[in-house]
Amino acid sequence: MQHTKASRPRANPHAAPDVGEAEPKARERILQAATRLFCQHGINAVGVDAVVAEAATAKATLYKSFGSKERLVEAVLEREGAAWRDWFLGELLKGEATAQMRLRRIFPVLREWFGDARFFGCPFINAVAEHDKADDRMRQIALAHKKVVLETITRLAAEAGARDPNGAAHQLGVLIDGAIVAAMITKDANVALLAGQTADLLLSGMAAEAA
């Protein structure tokens, strides 16, 4: 999910160009272009020629900045993962709320994401699906992303009184992944509500354990 960045001071259009900034700006354009194209069309369906054309830069700049398409893919996943985690976990943790209330936010928050026109599924799930299943590289990148999310959910489950916080977090993680895939396939944001109903059963049991 893309997020609106804070506004920056407008550059002076009459200032002399900063040659030192040219390459970082081109690198950023490449990242943005690759993110749009990989997420919407798929990693394997998009070649470097399409990325540099979208970014309005040269192929040599892409290879100088990232070394290879695979390194570009990794850079896209790293940034997309960080942005998504900041948004998703921020939505769970904002404001005053009990751990139970925060956990019950999971699927309404996902429903908001699923309803976004730019929702094309989870880039990590998609990347693993597209790559050689004997190659663990993409799987390890995806697991690193998932680990950060599950650590927060595990902590919330512990605060909510779950007897097995780690197990409860993984159960919720399975529901999250399933809802993401179902929403991508069906284009129906309401699959989050179905997953949320199942999560409510888990969370109600958690509340009973804590009582």
C-alpha positions, 0 to 999 in steps of 0.5 A: 500500500502506498502512503502519502509522504509529508510535504517538502519545501518546494525547490527553487526552479531557478537554482543551479542543478545539484549534480550530486543529487542527480543519481539519487533522484534517478535511483528513487525514480527507478524504485518507484517505477519498479514498485508500480510495475512489479506490484501490478504486473508481476516481477517476471512479467516486467523487464528492466527495459520497462522499468527504465522507460517508466522511470525515464532513465538509462539502463546503465543507471539501473545497473549502477544503482542496483547491480541487477534486476534481482537486487532491484526486486530486493530493494523494492520488497525492503521498502514496500515491507517497511512502509506497509509495516509502518502503516499496518502496525501503526493502525493497530497500535495507535491511540488508547486501547486494550490489547484485545481491541488492538487485535480486533483491529487487524481485519478492519484495517486489512479491509481498508487496504483491500479496498484500495485501487492499488491493492495487488496482493502482498508483494512478498507472497507474490514474489515467493509464488513467482520464483523458483521454489527451490530458491530460498532467497525470496522465502527468507525475505518474506519470512523476515517481513512476517517475523516483524509483524508476528512479533507485534501480534505475539506481544499483543496476544500475551498482553491479552492473556493468551496461554500460548501467545506465539501460537495465537499469533501464528493462527492470526497470521494464517488468517491474515495471509489467507485473507490477502490471497482471497482478496487478491483473487476475488477483488472482494474487500469483504473477505476481511470480514469473514476472516475477522469473524474467525479471528473473533472466535480465537480472540473470544477464547483468549479473553476467556483464558484471561478471565 
